[in-house]
């Protein structure tokens, strides 16, 4: 724990991480815009601690956005492909391709849901760490902003 940090610096870093939870509001890209706002505010020389944590939160939320977009797009494509190839006549035994397509669609849906849960847990862990004055580095995050 860094005793030299002010409450303002810790709170700014905390809000940068917590703003990643704006995705639950349903607003598109809110989980990226929130950390971006705090990153731009911290870039004006507030503190190195706040800047580093805002950058980390921004990078993680950009990564999360990409992963979620790809997983949901793949789910939609797999589900539409499944619906287009369903037999029109009701038969007792659907073709094996139906179950393969259904499984593929649900795998992508499971990936999206698992990553959303991973995102939520990481944001909470980061928030707890920075509130104690400890910088947090997200796992599985691509460093877009240096």
N, C-alpha and C positions, 0 to 999 in steps of 0.2 A: 504494500500500500504506500502510495506516495503522499506524504504529509504536506508537501509544498503546494498541492493543487487546491485551488479555491473551490467553493461550492458551485460557483457559476460555471467553472470549467467542467466539473464533473456532471453538472446538470445538462450542459450543452452536449457533451458526449452521450449522456444517457438518452436525451431526446433524439439525437441522431440515430441511435440504434432502435429506439421504440417507434420512430416514424416508419420503419420498415413494416410495421404491423398495419399500416394504412391500407394494405391490400384487402383486408376484410371489409372495408367500406364498399367495395365493388367498383370504385373509381379506377379507370384504366391507368396504369403506370403510377398510381399514388405511392406504391411501395418504393419506387425509384425517385420520385419527385421529392418526397420528404427528406431522405438522406442527402439529396442533391442540394436542397435549400440550406441545410445545416453545414454541408461541406463548403458552399459558397460563402456562408456567413463566417465560418472558421478560417477560411482562406485569407480573410482580411486582417489576419494577425492576432486573433483572439488568444489562442494558445496552441502549442504543438500537440498537446494531449487531445484536445477537442478536434483538431484538424486530422490527426492520425485515425481517431476513432470514427469520424464522419466519413473519411475516405474508405475505411474498412467496411463500414455499413453500406456505403454506396456501391462498392465493388461486389459485395455479397448480394445485394438486392438486384443488381444488373444480372449477375449470374443466375439468381433464382428466377428472374423474369425470362431469361433465355431458356432455361431448363423447363419451366412450366409451359411456355409457349410451344416448344417442340413436342413435349409430352401430350399436351392437349390437342395440338394439330394432328399428331399421329393417331391419337384416339379417334378424332372426328373422321379422319380418312379411313381408318380401319372399320369404324362403325358404318360409314356410308357405303363402303365396299361390301360389307356384310349385307346391308339392306338391299343393295342393288342385285346381289346374287342369290337372294333367298328364293326358294322355289315358290311359285305362285299357288300351286295346288297344295292343299294340306295333305301331306303324306305322313305315314306313321313314323318313318325313319328319315330324318333330314340327312342330306349328304354330309360327308366328313368335313368338307370345306366350311360348312356352317359353324361347326364347333371350333375349328382352327381360327376362323375369323373372329368369332366371339371371344375366344381366349386371348387373341392378339389385342383386341380392343380393350379388354379388361386389364391386361398387363399395362398398357399405356395409361389407363385411368389410375391404376394402383401406383404407378410411378409418380404421377402428378400429385396424388393425395399424400404419398409418403414424403415427397419433397416439400410439400406445403407444411406437413407436420415437422419435418427437419428444420425448415426455415423458422417456424414459430419457436421451437425449442432453442435454437441457436440465438435468436434475438433475445429471448428471456435470459439465457446464460450471459450474453454480452452485456445486457443491461445491469445485471447483478454485479458483474465484474467491474464495470466502469463506475458504478455507484460507490464501490469500495476504493476507487482510484487506481485500478489495475487495467491496463490496456488489454483489449481482447482481439484476437486474430481468428477470423472465421475459418473453419475447415471447408474444403472443397469449394473454394472461391477463386475465380479468375481475377487477377489484378489488372483491371482495365485502366483505372485511374492511378497514376503513380504519384 
